């Protein structure tokens, strides 16, 4: 059985027997100031570091894969939508196990 754990930046990890799965999530860039971006996902806003991406490669409106407060790569809007659909499916599949 897995338990969902929130980490410091608000992202989510699934913790089970002898396993930890941390998720990177799609977020859209709203604003950029230096190496930090204000990003949003499903109504939640977070400050995200752009340190791991090439300088100047991200603009407002871009979609990023974000893990523990760091943007780890850019993605298309279609890839972000597909990823959210997959994550929603995973959560729905976990719901019956949590309710049992």
For each residue, the residues with C-beta under 8 A, 3 or more apart:
1: 16 17 97
2: 14 15 16 21 94 97
3: 14 15 16
4: 12 13 14 15
5: 12 13 14 15
6: 10 11 12 13
7: 10 11 12 13 22 68
8: 68
9: 46 68 69
10: 6 7 44 46
11: 6 7 22 23 24 25 66 67 68 69
12: 4 5 6 7 22 23
13: 4 5 6 7 20 21 22 23
14: 2 3 4 5 19 20 21 23 94
15: 2 3 4 5 19 20
16: 1 2 3 19 20 21
17: 1
18:
19: 14 15 16
20: 13 14 15 16
21: 2 13 14 16
22: 7 11 12 13 67 68
23: 11 12 13 14 67 87
24: 11 65 66 67 72
25: 11 41 65 66 67 83 87
26: 41 63 64 65 66 75 79 80 83 84
27: 39 40 41 46 48 63 64 66 71
28: 39 40 41 61 62 63 64 80
29: 32 37 38 39 48 58 59 60 61 62 63 64
30: 37 38 39 40 45 60
31: 37 38 60
32: 29 36 37 38 50 58 59 60
33: 36 37 38
34:
35: 49 50 51 55
36: 32 33 47 48 49 50
37: 29 30 31 32 33 47 48 49 50 58 64 71
38: 29 30 31 32 33 45 46 47 48
39: 27 28 29 30 45 46 47 48 64 66 71
40: 27 28 30 43 44 45 46
41: 25 26 27 28 44 46 66
42: 84
43: 40
44: 10 40 41
45: 30 38 39 40
46: 9 10 27 38 39 40 41 66 69
47: 36 37 38 39 69
48: 27 29 36 37 38 39 64 66 69 70 71
49: 35 36 37 52 69 70 71
50: 32 35 36 37 53 55 58 71
51: 35 70
52: 49 70 71 72
53: 50 57 58 64 71 72 73 74
54: 57
55: 35 50
56:
57: 53 54 74
58: 29 32 37 50 53 62 64 71 74
59: 29 32 62
60: 29 30 31 32
61: 28 29
62: 28 29 58 59 74
63: 26 27 28 29 74 75 76 77 79 80
64: 26 27 28 29 37 39 48 53 58 71 72 73 74 75
65: 24 25 26 71 72 73 74 75
66: 11 24 25 26 27 39 41 46 48 69 70 71 72
67: 11 22 23 24 25 70 72
68: 7 8 9 11 22
69: 9 11 46 47 48 49 66
70: 48 49 51 52 66 67
71: 27 37 39 48 49 50 52 53 58 64 65 66 74
72: 24 52 53 64 65 66 67
73: 53 64 65
74: 53 57 58 62 63 64 65 71
75: 26 63 64 65 79 80 83
76: 63 79 80
77: 63 80 81
78: 81 82
79: 26 63 75 76 82 83
80: 26 28 63 75 76 77 83 84
81: 77 78 84 85
82: 78 79 85 86
83: 25 26 75 79 80 86 87
84: 26 42 80 81 87 88
85: 81 82 88 89
86: 82 83 89 90
87: 23 25 83 84 90 91
88: 84 85 91 92
89: 85 86 92 93
90: 86 87 93 94
91: 87 88 94 95
92: 88 89 95
93: 89 90 96 97
94: 2 14 90 91 97 98
95: 91 92 98 99
96: 93 99 100
97: 1 2 93 94 100
98: 94 95
99: 95 96
100: 96 97
